[in-house]
Amino acid sequence: MGKVHGSLARAGKVKGQTPKVEAQEDKKKMPRGRAKKRLQYNRRYVNVVTGMGGRKVGPNSNADKMT
């Protein structure tokens, strides 16, 4: 029968040598389920942003930031 898991002297080796990263400040969580669908509906159909020529502006467009 061979050794299965290595010696206890090496326990925690990787965790000990990884650099410490500061915890990030908590962002506001996105709504889930019904509330997320409601947000999508309002964003897409209720307050529709129109660009040049009366066309609908896509979600990744920077047209609303152009002044």
N, C-alpha and C positions, 0 to 999 in steps of 0.2 A: 504494500500500500504506500503510495507516494504522498507527499505533502500536498495539501489542497489549497491553502490560502496564504501562504507566506507568513513571515514572523511578525509578532506584534510590535517589534521595534520600528517597523515601517508604517505603522498605523497612523493615518492622518497626514501622510507625507505631502500629498498634492494640495490638500486644503491649507496646510501650513505655508507652502511656498507661493501660493497665488497672492497677488497684490490686493490690498484692501481697497474697495471702491466705496465712496460715500453713497449713502442711500439717497435716492432721488425724492424730491418733494412730490407729494401725491397730487395727481391731476384729477380733475373731475371725471367720473366714470361716464361712459356713453350709456344712454338708456338701452334697455334690452326688451326683446319681445314686442308687445303691442305698442309700447311707448316709442320704440325705435321706428316702427312702421309709421306711426303718427308723425314723427319728426321728418321722415323721408317724404311723406305725402305733402306736408306743409312746405318743405323746401323745394319740391319739384313742381307742385301744381298750384298752390295757394298764392305765395308771393313770388311770382315768376319774374326773373330779371331778364329784360330784353336788351340785346346789344344793337350794333349798327344794322340798319335795314329791317328792324323789327323782329329779327331772329332770336330764338331762345339761346341764352348763354349756357355753355356746358359747365359741369361742376369743377373742372380743372382750369377754367379760364381765368386770366388775370384782368379781364376787361373792366370789371367793377373797380379795380384798384388803379386803373389808368386815369389820371386827371390832368 
